[in-house]
């Protein structure tokens, strides 16, 4: 769980949108309801340690997460900075491009972390 928090922290710092001097990071997830309290606790701890960052979460079902993310990024040019979901969706994300770009709608972590 600490590795997840560290990874989220690094990604939040690297990929975020800034508004009113507070960085707002959107996280779409499909976490099971029983595990959501753990996520919320980690986010509250993170925000306490990083008062200039606000994490905004949105729960979506598996299919809604996939199609919503694809539509938001590939067709509308937006979407969340972070997505927590099943790994088997990566293939469909990998072949899609950002609106008006030749870049993929997801970024491999190998390009960010050594």
C-alpha atoms as an extended CHARMM CRD file, in Angstrom:
* protein
*
       114  EXT
         1         1  UNK       CA              0.0000000000        0.0000000000        0.0000000000  PROA      1               0.0000000000
         2         2  UNK       CA              2.9380000000        2.3500000000        0.7120000000  PROA      2               0.0000000000
         3         3  UNK       CA              4.2960000000        1.7440000000       -2.7940000000  PROA      3               0.0000000000
         4         4  UNK       CA              0.8950000000        2.6630000000       -4.2370000000  PROA      4               0.0000000000
         5         5  UNK       CA              0.8410000000        5.8750000000       -2.2040000000  PROA      5               0.0000000000
         6         6  UNK       CA              4.3840000000        6.7410000000       -3.3190000000  PROA      6               0.0000000000
         7         7  UNK       CA              3.5060000000        6.0450000000       -6.9450000000  PROA      7               0.0000000000
         8         8  UNK       CA              0.3440000000        8.1510000000       -6.7080000000  PROA      8               0.0000000000
         9         9  UNK       CA              2.3230000000       10.9550000000       -5.0440000000  PROA      9               0.0000000000
        10        10  UNK       CA              4.9300000000       11.0300000000       -7.7930000000  PROA      10              0.0000000000
        11        11  UNK       CA              2.3500000000       10.8620000000      -10.5590000000  PROA      11              0.0000000000
        12        12  UNK       CA              0.2610000000       13.5730000000       -8.9250000000  PROA      12              0.0000000000
        13        13  UNK       CA              3.2410000000       15.8780000000       -8.8900000000  PROA      13              0.0000000000
        14        14  UNK       CA              4.2230000000       15.0480000000      -12.4760000000  PROA      14              0.0000000000
        15        15  UNK       CA              0.7970000000       15.0060000000      -14.0870000000  PROA      15              0.0000000000
        16        16  UNK       CA             -1.6830000000       17.4980000000      -12.7510000000  PROA      16              0.0000000000
        17        17  UNK       CA             -3.7450000000       20.5230000000      -13.5650000000  PROA      17              0.0000000000
        18        18  UNK       CA             -3.3590000000       23.6930000000      -11.5420000000  PROA      18              0.0000000000
        19        19  UNK       CA             -6.2750000000       25.9140000000      -10.6220000000  PROA      19              0.0000000000
        20        20  UNK       CA             -6.4310000000       28.7910000000       -8.1050000000  PROA      20              0.0000000000
        21        21  UNK       CA             -2.9120000000       27.9850000000       -6.8520000000  PROA      21              0.0000000000
        22        22  UNK       CA             -4.1190000000       24.5160000000       -5.8220000000  PROA      22              0.0000000000
        23        23  UNK       CA             -3.2800000000       21.4990000000       -7.9260000000  PROA      23              0.0000000000
        24        24  UNK       CA             -6.3780000000       19.4520000000       -8.6810000000  PROA      24              0.0000000000
        25        25  UNK       CA             -5.8530000000       15.8530000000       -9.6740000000  PROA      25              0.0000000000
        26        26  UNK       CA             -8.7660000000       13.7670000000      -10.8950000000  PROA      26              0.0000000000
        27        27  UNK       CA             -8.7490000000       10.0540000000      -10.1340000000  PROA      27              0.0000000000
        28        28  UNK       CA            -11.3300000000        7.8000000000      -11.7590000000  PROA      28              0.0000000000
        29        29  UNK       CA            -11.5150000000        4.3730000000      -10.1690000000  PROA      29              0.0000000000
        30        30  UNK       CA            -13.5890000000        1.2430000000      -10.0150000000  PROA      30              0.0000000000
        31        31  UNK       CA            -12.4690000000        0.1410000000       -6.5830000000  PROA      31              0.0000000000
        32        32  UNK       CA            -14.7900000000       -2.2360000000       -4.7560000000  PROA      32              0.0000000000
        33        33  UNK       CA            -16.9820000000       -0.4120000000       -2.2210000000  PROA      33              0.0000000000
        34        34  UNK       CA            -15.3480000000       -2.2780000000        0.6840000000  PROA      34              0.0000000000
        35        35  UNK       CA            -11.9120000000       -0.9990000000       -0.3340000000  PROA      35              0.0000000000
        36        36  UNK       CA            -12.9040000000        2.6130000000       -0.9780000000  PROA      36              0.0000000000
        37        37  UNK       CA            -12.4160000000        3.6640000000        2.6750000000  PROA      37              0.0000000000
        38        38  UNK       CA             -8.7310000000        2.6740000000        2.3730000000  PROA      38              0.0000000000
        39        39  UNK       CA             -8.3960000000        4.8310000000       -0.7400000000  PROA      39              0.0000000000
        40        40  UNK       CA            -10.0970000000        7.7710000000        0.9560000000  PROA      40              0.0000000000
        41        41  UNK       CA             -7.8190000000        7.4110000000        3.9930000000  PROA      41              0.0000000000
        42        42  UNK       CA             -4.7110000000        7.4230000000        1.7930000000  PROA      42              0.0000000000
        43        43  UNK       CA             -5.9550000000       10.4670000000       -0.0950000000  PROA      43              0.0000000000
        44        44  UNK       CA             -6.6740000000       12.3600000000        3.1390000000  PROA      44              0.0000000000
        45        45  UNK       CA             -3.1720000000       11.5460000000        4.4210000000  PROA      45              0.0000000000
        46        46  UNK       CA             -1.6820000000       12.6220000000        1.1040000000  PROA      46              0.0000000000
        47        47  UNK       CA             -3.6360000000       15.8900000000        1.0440000000  PROA      47              0.0000000000
        48        48  UNK       CA             -2.6340000000       16.6070000000        4.6480000000  PROA      48              0.0000000000
        49        49  UNK       CA              1.0340000000       16.1770000000        3.6970000000  PROA      49              0.0000000000
        50        50  UNK       CA              0.5000000000       18.1340000000        0.4470000000  PROA      50              0.0000000000
        51        51  UNK       CA             -1.9560000000       20.9580000000        1.2020000000  PROA      51              0.0000000000
        52        52  UNK       CA             -1.4520000000       22.4700000000       -2.2550000000  PROA      52              0.0000000000
        53        53  UNK       CA             -2.9220000000       19.3510000000       -3.9100000000  PROA      53              0.0000000000
        54        54  UNK       CA             -6.5540000000       18.2640000000       -3.9890000000  PROA      54              0.0000000000
        55        55  UNK       CA             -7.4670000000       14.7760000000       -5.1960000000  PROA      55              0.0000000000
        56        56  UNK       CA            -10.9370000000       14.5040000000       -6.6970000000  PROA      56              0.0000000000
        57        57  UNK       CA            -12.2060000000       10.9460000000       -7.0130000000  PROA      57              0.0000000000
        58        58  UNK       CA            -14.9690000000        9.5430000000       -9.1530000000  PROA      58              0.0000000000
        59        59  UNK       CA            -16.1660000000        5.9500000000       -8.8960000000  PROA      59              0.0000000000
        60        60  UNK       CA            -17.2190000000        4.2860000000      -12.1380000000  PROA      60              0.0000000000
        61        61  UNK       CA            -18.1700000000        0.7280000000      -12.9980000000  PROA      61              0.0000000000
        62        62  UNK       CA            -15.7200000000       -1.2730000000      -15.1140000000  PROA      62              0.0000000000
        63        63  UNK       CA            -17.3780000000       -0.6940000000      -18.4770000000  PROA      63              0.0000000000
        64        64  UNK       CA            -18.2730000000        2.9150000000      -17.6810000000  PROA      64              0.0000000000
        65        65  UNK       CA            -14.6670000000        3.5510000000      -16.6430000000  PROA      65              0.0000000000
        66        66  UNK       CA            -13.3210000000        2.1640000000      -19.9130000000  PROA      66              0.0000000000
        67        67  UNK       CA            -15.7280000000        3.8770000000      -22.2690000000  PROA      67              0.0000000000
        68        68  UNK       CA            -15.7980000000        7.1170000000      -20.2790000000  PROA      68              0.0000000000
        69        69  UNK       CA            -12.0120000000        7.3830000000      -20.2340000000  PROA      69              0.0000000000
        70        70  UNK       CA            -11.7590000000        6.5890000000      -23.9380000000  PROA      70              0.0000000000
        71        71  UNK       CA            -14.3800000000        9.2000000000      -24.8040000000  PROA      71              0.0000000000
        72        72  UNK       CA            -12.9310000000       11.8600000000      -22.4990000000  PROA      72              0.0000000000
        73        73  UNK       CA             -9.3740000000       11.4820000000      -23.7700000000  PROA      73              0.0000000000
        74        74  UNK       CA             -9.6020000000       10.4140000000      -27.3960000000  PROA      74              0.0000000000
        75        75  UNK       CA            -12.6640000000       12.3750000000      -28.4430000000  PROA      75              0.0000000000
        76        76  UNK       CA            -12.9350000000       15.3150000000      -26.0380000000  PROA      76              0.0000000000
        77        77  UNK       CA             -9.2400000000       15.8680000000      -25.3080000000  PROA      77              0.0000000000
        78        78  UNK       CA             -9.6850000000       15.7320000000      -21.5180000000  PROA      78              0.0000000000
        79        79  UNK       CA            -10.2400000000       13.1470000000      -18.8420000000  PROA      79              0.0000000000
        80        80  UNK       CA             -8.6410000000       12.3620000000      -15.4980000000  PROA      80              0.0000000000
        81        81  UNK       CA             -4.9420000000       12.4700000000      -14.7510000000  PROA      81              0.0000000000
        82        82  UNK       CA             -5.1260000000        9.0500000000      -13.0440000000  PROA      82              0.0000000000
        83        83  UNK       CA             -7.1630000000        5.9120000000      -13.6390000000  PROA      83              0.0000000000
        84        84  UNK       CA             -7.2960000000        2.9450000000      -11.2740000000  PROA      84              0.0000000000
        85        85  UNK       CA             -8.8440000000       -0.0150000000      -13.0000000000  PROA      85              0.0000000000
        86        86  UNK       CA             -8.3300000000       -3.4630000000      -14.4640000000  PROA      86              0.0000000000
        87        87  UNK       CA             -5.1200000000       -4.0720000000      -16.3620000000  PROA      87              0.0000000000
        88        88  UNK       CA             -6.8840000000       -5.8610000000      -19.2160000000  PROA      88              0.0000000000
        89        89  UNK       CA             -8.1950000000       -2.5040000000      -20.4720000000  PROA      89              0.0000000000
        90        90  UNK       CA             -4.7110000000       -1.2560000000      -21.3150000000  PROA      90              0.0000000000
        91        91  UNK       CA             -4.8030000000       -2.8820000000      -24.7590000000  PROA      91              0.0000000000
        92        92  UNK       CA             -7.8130000000       -0.8570000000      -25.8640000000  PROA      92              0.0000000000
        93        93  UNK       CA             -6.2890000000        2.3330000000      -24.4050000000  PROA      93              0.0000000000
        94        94  UNK       CA             -2.9330000000        1.6690000000      -26.0310000000  PROA      94              0.0000000000
        95        95  UNK       CA             -4.2210000000        1.8170000000      -29.6040000000  PROA      95              0.0000000000
        96        96  UNK       CA             -6.2190000000        5.0380000000      -29.1700000000  PROA      96              0.0000000000
        97        97  UNK       CA             -4.7290000000        8.4830000000      -29.7660000000  PROA      97              0.0000000000
        98        98  UNK       CA             -5.3950000000       11.7840000000      -28.0390000000  PROA      98              0.0000000000
        99        99  UNK       CA             -7.6570000000       14.1680000000      -29.9190000000  PROA      99              0.0000000000
       100       100  UNK       CA             -5.6710000000       16.0520000000      -32.5980000000  PROA      100             0.0000000000
       101       101  UNK       CA             -2.4700000000       14.2170000000      -31.6920000000  PROA      101             0.0000000000
       102       102  UNK       CA             -0.4180000000       11.1530000000      -32.5230000000  PROA      102             0.0000000000
       103       103  UNK       CA              0.1200000000       10.4350000000      -28.8010000000  PROA      103             0.0000000000
       104       104  UNK       CA             -1.5120000000        7.4870000000      -27.0900000000  PROA      104             0.0000000000
       105       105  UNK       CA             -4.2680000000        8.1750000000      -24.5030000000  PROA      105             0.0000000000
       106       106  UNK       CA             -2.1330000000        6.4850000000      -21.8360000000  PROA      106             0.0000000000
       107       107  UNK       CA              1.5210000000        6.9430000000      -20.9410000000  PROA      107             0.0000000000
       108       108  UNK       CA              3.8000000000        4.0560000000      -20.0030000000  PROA      108             0.0000000000
       109       109  UNK       CA              5.3610000000        4.5230000000      -16.5880000000  PROA      109             0.0000000000
       110       110  UNK       CA              8.7270000000        3.4780000000      -18.0510000000  PROA      110             0.0000000000
       111       111  UNK       CA              8.8590000000        6.9130000000      -19.6870000000  PROA      111             0.0000000000
       112       112  UNK       CA              8.4440000000        8.6050000000      -16.2960000000  PROA      112             0.0000000000
       113       113  UNK       CA             10.3180000000        6.3430000000      -13.8810000000  PROA      113             0.0000000000
       114       114  UNK       CA             13.7240000000        4.6950000000      -14.4170000000  PROA      114             0.0000000000
